[in-house]
Amino acid sequence: MKKAIVLLSGGLDSATTLYIALEKGYRCFCLIIDYGQRHKKEVIQAEKIARRAGCASKVLRLSFPWAGSSLLDKNRRLPSGKGLAGRGEKIPSTYVPARNTIFISLAAAWAETVGAETVFIGANAVDFSGYPDCRPAYFKEFNRLLEAGTKAGAEGRPVKVETPLIDKKKSEIVGIGRRLKVPYELTWSCYEGGKRPCLRCDSCVLRKKGFEEAGLKDPLSERCYEREYEYAKR
């Protein structure tokens, strides 16, 4: 059976990507990275998603001592999702310098070790925060790098990075997930680590937009959103 490494963050996009890889017939190994983000909730949820899918997983702990992002520094205020960078504004403070470059490199190293041919990542360049390492040109260049700079590439069998959601609207992603029965009730998208999603950060705004445009209820909404909705509209 063909093998794949799936970068699993615990969010909606990465969970959907895992289930796409499974549908394609891959035996999936989930790489979950604890990189010092503001909270551990997404790591915990990622482990639950991997278990639900019946996949092996590994939590890798890193330290980014130089910070450089509001996702790493709790003293920095998270930006509101009302003005998303993907809509033409500047890259938000939630950008973590070179995060995908580091994560994909680690996933590719694991792929070479276990003989996996593909690394899956749930990157999106339509409904997104505007991060430069979530764009098609970036992944095109990274695949060239893996072909030129790895043993697998030198032997003519390079590990390939696949981004099945790169050109999908969030509503399309939700629709795919519904068809594949992705357990969205286990996912966590909010940049905050509270008991309920904040409904104000980029990730919350995009998630809500996706479910609304798909005409579906977010399974988290019944438990988390309703009491916060009026406040979030202010």
Contacts in CASP RR format, 6 or more apart in sequence:
PFRMAT RR
TARGET T0000
AUTHOR 0000-0000-0000
METHOD contacts of the structure
MODEL  1
MKKAIVLLSGGLDSATTLYIALEKGYRCFCLIIDYGQRHKKEVIQAEKIA
RRAGCASKVLRLSFPWAGSSLLDKNRRLPSGKGLAGRGEKIPSTYVPARN
TIFISLAAAWAETVGAETVFIGANAVDFSGYPDCRPAYFKEFNRLLEAGT
KAGAEGRPVKVETPLIDKKKSEIVGIGRRLKVPYELTWSCYEGGKRPCLR
CDSCVLRKKGFEEAGLKDPLSERCYEREYEYAKR
1 25 0 8 1.000
1 26 0 8 1.000
1 27 0 8 1.000
2 25 0 8 1.000
2 26 0 8 1.000
2 27 0 8 1.000
2 116 0 8 1.000
2 117 0 8 1.000
2 118 0 8 1.000
3 26 0 8 1.000
3 27 0 8 1.000
3 28 0 8 1.000
3 29 0 8 1.000
3 111 0 8 1.000
3 114 0 8 1.000
3 115 0 8 1.000
3 116 0 8 1.000
3 117 0 8 1.000
3 118 0 8 1.000
4 21 0 8 1.000
4 26 0 8 1.000
4 27 0 8 1.000
4 28 0 8 1.000
4 29 0 8 1.000
4 111 0 8 1.000
4 116 0 8 1.000
4 117 0 8 1.000
4 118 0 8 1.000
4 119 0 8 1.000
4 120 0 8 1.000
5 28 0 8 1.000
5 29 0 8 1.000
5 30 0 8 1.000
5 31 0 8 1.000
5 107 0 8 1.000
5 108 0 8 1.000
5 110 0 8 1.000
5 111 0 8 1.000
5 114 0 8 1.000
5 116 0 8 1.000
5 118 0 8 1.000
5 119 0 8 1.000
5 120 0 8 1.000
6 14 0 8 1.000
6 17 0 8 1.000
6 18 0 8 1.000
6 21 0 8 1.000
6 28 0 8 1.000
6 29 0 8 1.000
6 30 0 8 1.000
6 31 0 8 1.000
6 55 0 8 1.000
6 119 0 8 1.000
6 120 0 8 1.000
6 121 0 8 1.000
7 14 0 8 1.000
7 31 0 8 1.000
7 33 0 8 1.000
7 103 0 8 1.000
7 104 0 8 1.000
7 107 0 8 1.000
7 119 0 8 1.000
7 120 0 8 1.000
7 121 0 8 1.000
7 122 0 8 1.000
8 14 0 8 1.000
8 15 0 8 1.000
8 18 0 8 1.000
8 30 0 8 1.000
8 31 0 8 1.000
8 32 0 8 1.000
8 46 0 8 1.000
8 49 0 8 1.000
8 50 0 8 1.000
8 57 0 8 1.000
9 32 0 8 1.000
9 33 0 8 1.000
9 42 0 8 1.000
9 46 0 8 1.000
10 32 0 8 1.000
10 42 0 8 1.000
10 43 0 8 1.000
10 45 0 8 1.000
10 46 0 8 1.000
10 49 0 8 1.000
10 186 0 8 1.000
10 187 0 8 1.000
10 188 0 8 1.000
11 42 0 8 1.000
11 45 0 8 1.000
11 46 0 8 1.000
11 187 0 8 1.000
11 188 0 8 1.000
11 189 0 8 1.000
12 170 0 8 1.000
12 173 0 8 1.000
12 174 0 8 1.000
12 184 0 8 1.000
12 187 0 8 1.000
12 189 0 8 1.000
12 207 0 8 1.000
13 122 0 8 1.000
13 123 0 8 1.000
13 124 0 8 1.000
13 165 0 8 1.000
13 173 0 8 1.000
14 46 0 8 1.000
14 121 0 8 1.000
14 122 0 8 1.000
15 49 0 8 1.000
15 182 0 8 1.000
15 183 0 8 1.000
15 184 0 8 1.000
15 186 0 8 1.000
15 187 0 8 1.000
16 122 0 8 1.000
16 165 0 8 1.000
16 173 0 8 1.000
16 176 0 8 1.000
16 177 0 8 1.000
16 180 0 8 1.000
16 182 0 8 1.000
17 120 0 8 1.000
17 121 0 8 1.000
17 122 0 8 1.000
17 164 0 8 1.000
17 165 0 8 1.000
18 28 0 8 1.000
18 30 0 8 1.000
18 49 0 8 1.000
18 50 0 8 1.000
18 53 0 8 1.000
18 55 0 8 1.000
18 120 0 8 1.000
18 182 0 8 1.000
19 53 0 8 1.000
19 177 0 8 1.000
19 180 0 8 1.000
19 181 0 8 1.000
19 182 0 8 1.000
20 120 0 8 1.000
20 164 0 8 1.000
20 165 0 8 1.000
20 176 0 8 1.000
20 180 0 8 1.000
21 28 0 8 1.000
21 118 0 8 1.000
21 120 0 8 1.000
21 162 0 8 1.000
21 164 0 8 1.000
22 28 0 8 1.000
22 53 0 8 1.000
22 55 0 8 1.000
23 180 0 8 1.000
26 118 0 8 1.000
26 120 0 8 1.000
28 53 0 8 1.000
28 55 0 8 1.000
28 56 0 8 1.000
28 120 0 8 1.000
29 55 0 8 1.000
29 56 0 8 1.000
29 57 0 8 1.000
29 58 0 8 1.000
29 110 0 8 1.000
29 114 0 8 1.000
29 116 0 8 1.000
30 46 0 8 1.000
30 49 0 8 1.000
30 50 0 8 1.000
30 53 0 8 1.000
30 55 0 8 1.000
30 56 0 8 1.000
30 57 0 8 1.000
30 58 0 8 1.000
31 57 0 8 1.000
31 58 0 8 1.000
31 60 0 8 1.000
31 103 0 8 1.000
31 106 0 8 1.000
31 107 0 8 1.000
31 110 0 8 1.000
32 43 0 8 1.000
32 46 0 8 1.000
32 47 0 8 1.000
32 50 0 8 1.000
32 57 0 8 1.000
32 58 0 8 1.000
32 59 0 8 1.000
32 60 0 8 1.000
33 59 0 8 1.000
33 60 0 8 1.000
33 61 0 8 1.000
33 62 0 8 1.000
33 103 0 8 1.000
33 106 0 8 1.000
34 40 0 8 1.000
34 43 0 8 1.000
34 59 0 8 1.000
34 60 0 8 1.000
34 61 0 8 1.000
34 62 0 8 1.000
35 61 0 8 1.000
35 62 0 8 1.000
35 63 0 8 1.000
35 64 0 8 1.000
35 72 0 8 1.000
35 96 0 8 1.000
35 99 0 8 1.000
36 62 0 8 1.000
36 63 0 8 1.000
36 64 0 8 1.000
36 72 0 8 1.000
37 71 0 8 1.000
37 72 0 8 1.000
38 71 0 8 1.000
38 72 0 8 1.000
38 74 0 8 1.000
38 191 0 8 1.000
38 192 0 8 1.000
38 193 0 8 1.000
39 192 0 8 1.000
39 193 0 8 1.000
39 194 0 8 1.000
41 188 0 8 1.000
41 193 0 8 1.000
41 194 0 8 1.000
42 188 0 8 1.000
43 59 0 8 1.000
45 186 0 8 1.000
45 187 0 8 1.000
45 188 0 8 1.000
46 57 0 8 1.000
47 57 0 8 1.000
47 59 0 8 1.000
48 186 0 8 1.000
49 183 0 8 1.000
49 186 0 8 1.000
49 187 0 8 1.000
50 56 0 8 1.000
50 57 0 8 1.000
51 57 0 8 1.000
52 183 0 8 1.000
52 186 0 8 1.000
58 110 0 8 1.000
60 106 0 8 1.000
62 102 0 8 1.000
64 72 0 8 1.000
64 96 0 8 1.000
66 97 0 8 1.000
67 73 0 8 1.000
68 96 0 8 1.000
68 97 0 8 1.000
69 76 0 8 1.000
69 93 0 8 1.000
69 94 0 8 1.000
69 95 0 8 1.000
69 96 0 8 1.000
69 97 0 8 1.000
70 76 0 8 1.000
70 77 0 8 1.000
70 78 0 8 1.000
70 79 0 8 1.000
70 92 0 8 1.000
70 93 0 8 1.000
70 94 0 8 1.000
70 191 0 8 1.000
71 94 0 8 1.000
71 96 0 8 1.000
71 191 0 8 1.000
72 96 0 8 1.000
76 93 0 8 1.000
78 93 0 8 1.000
78 94 0 8 1.000
78 191 0 8 1.000
78 192 0 8 1.000
78 198 0 8 1.000
78 200 0 8 1.000
78 201 0 8 1.000
79 92 0 8 1.000
79 93 0 8 1.000
79 94 0 8 1.000
79 201 0 8 1.000
79 202 0 8 1.000
80 200 0 8 1.000
80 201 0 8 1.000
81 200 0 8 1.000
81 201 0 8 1.000
81 202 0 8 1.000
81 204 0 8 1.000
81 205 0 8 1.000
82 205 0 8 1.000
83 89 0 8 1.000
84 92 0 8 1.000
84 128 0 8 1.000
84 129 0 8 1.000
84 130 0 8 1.000
84 202 0 8 1.000
84 205 0 8 1.000
84 206 0 8 1.000
85 91 0 8 1.000
85 92 0 8 1.000
85 129 0 8 1.000
85 130 0 8 1.000
85 131 0 8 1.000
85 202 0 8 1.000
86 128 0 8 1.000
86 129 0 8 1.000
86 130 0 8 1.000
91 129 0 8 1.000
91 130 0 8 1.000
91 131 0 8 1.000
91 132 0 8 1.000
92 129 0 8 1.000
92 130 0 8 1.000
92 202 0 8 1.000
94 129 0 8 1.000
94 191 0 8 1.000
94 201 0 8 1.000
94 202 0 8 1.000
95 129 0 8 1.000
95 131 0 8 1.000
95 132 0 8 1.000
98 133 0 8 1.000
99 133 0 8 1.000
100 121 0 8 1.000
100 123 0 8 1.000
100 131 0 8 1.000
100 133 0 8 1.000
100 134 0 8 1.000
100 138 0 8 1.000
101 133 0 8 1.000
101 142 0 8 1.000
103 121 0 8 1.000
104 119 0 8 1.000
104 121 0 8 1.000
104 142 0 8 1.000
104 161 0 8 1.000
107 119 0 8 1.000
107 121 0 8 1.000
108 119 0 8 1.000
108 146 0 8 1.000
108 150 0 8 1.000
108 159 0 8 1.000
108 161 0 8 1.000
110 116 0 8 1.000
111 117 0 8 1.000
111 118 0 8 1.000
111 119 0 8 1.000
111 152 0 8 1.000
111 159 0 8 1.000
112 150 0 8 1.000
112 151 0 8 1.000
112 152 0 8 1.000
112 159 0 8 1.000
115 152 0 8 1.000
116 159 0 8 1.000
117 157 0 8 1.000
117 159 0 8 1.000
117 160 0 8 1.000
118 159 0 8 1.000
118 160 0 8 1.000
118 161 0 8 1.000
118 162 0 8 1.000
119 159 0 8 1.000
119 160 0 8 1.000
119 161 0 8 1.000
119 162 0 8 1.000
120 161 0 8 1.000
120 162 0 8 1.000
120 163 0 8 1.000
120 164 0 8 1.000
121 161 0 8 1.000
121 162 0 8 1.000
121 163 0 8 1.000
122 163 0 8 1.000
122 164 0 8 1.000
122 165 0 8 1.000
122 166 0 8 1.000
123 133 0 8 1.000
123 134 0 8 1.000
123 139 0 8 1.000
123 163 0 8 1.000
123 165 0 8 1.000
123 166 0 8 1.000
124 134 0 8 1.000
124 165 0 8 1.000
124 166 0 8 1.000
124 168 0 8 1.000
124 170 0 8 1.000
124 173 0 8 1.000
125 134 0 8 1.000
125 135 0 8 1.000
125 136 0 8 1.000
125 166 0 8 1.000
125 167 0 8 1.000
126 167 0 8 1.000
126 168 0 8 1.000
126 169 0 8 1.000
126 170 0 8 1.000
127 169 0 8 1.000
127 170 0 8 1.000
127 206 0 8 1.000
127 209 0 8 1.000
127 210 0 8 1.000
128 134 0 8 1.000
128 206 0 8 1.000
129 202 0 8 1.000
129 203 0 8 1.000
129 206 0 8 1.000
132 138 0 8 1.000
134 166 0 8 1.000
136 163 0 8 1.000
136 166 0 8 1.000
136 167 0 8 1.000
139 161 0 8 1.000
139 163 0 8 1.000
139 166 0 8 1.000
142 161 0 8 1.000
143 158 0 8 1.000
143 160 0 8 1.000
143 161 0 8 1.000
146 152 0 8 1.000
146 153 0 8 1.000
146 158 0 8 1.000
146 159 0 8 1.000
146 160 0 8 1.000
146 161 0 8 1.000
147 153 0 8 1.000
147 156 0 8 1.000
147 158 0 8 1.000
150 158 0 8 1.000
150 159 0 8 1.000
152 158 0 8 1.000
152 159 0 8 1.000
153 159 0 8 1.000
165 173 0 8 1.000
165 176 0 8 1.000
168 176 0 8 1.000
169 210 0 8 1.000
169 213 0 8 1.000
170 206 0 8 1.000
170 207 0 8 1.000
170 209 0 8 1.000
170 210 0 8 1.000
170 213 0 8 1.000
171 209 0 8 1.000
171 210 0 8 1.000
171 211 0 8 1.000
171 212 0 8 1.000
171 213 0 8 1.000
171 214 0 8 1.000
171 215 0 8 1.000
172 214 0 8 1.000
173 210 0 8 1.000
174 184 0 8 1.000
174 210 0 8 1.000
174 211 0 8 1.000
174 214 0 8 1.000
174 216 0 8 1.000
175 214 0 8 1.000
175 216 0 8 1.000
177 184 0 8 1.000
178 214 0 8 1.000
178 216 0 8 1.000
184 218 0 8 1.000
184 219 0 8 1.000
184 220 0 8 1.000
185 219 0 8 1.000
185 220 0 8 1.000
187 220 0 8 1.000
188 197 0 8 1.000
189 197 0 8 1.000
189 203 0 8 1.000
189 204 0 8 1.000
189 206 0 8 1.000
189 207 0 8 1.000
190 197 0 8 1.000
190 198 0 8 1.000
190 199 0 8 1.000
190 201 0 8 1.000
190 203 0 8 1.000
190 204 0 8 1.000
191 198 0 8 1.000
191 201 0 8 1.000
191 202 0 8 1.000
191 203 0 8 1.000
191 204 0 8 1.000
192 198 0 8 1.000
192 201 0 8 1.000
195 224 0 8 1.000
196 223 0 8 1.000
196 224 0 8 1.000
196 225 0 8 1.000
196 227 0 8 1.000
196 228 0 8 1.000
197 204 0 8 1.000
197 207 0 8 1.000
197 220 0 8 1.000
197 224 0 8 1.000
197 225 0 8 1.000
197 228 0 8 1.000
198 204 0 8 1.000
198 228 0 8 1.000
198 232 0 8 1.000
199 205 0 8 1.000
199 208 0 8 1.000
199 225 0 8 1.000
199 228 0 8 1.000
199 229 0 8 1.000
199 231 0 8 1.000
199 232 0 8 1.000
200 232 0 8 1.000
207 218 0 8 1.000
208 218 0 8 1.000
208 225 0 8 1.000
211 217 0 8 1.000
211 218 0 8 1.000
211 221 0 8 1.000
218 225 0 8 1.000
END
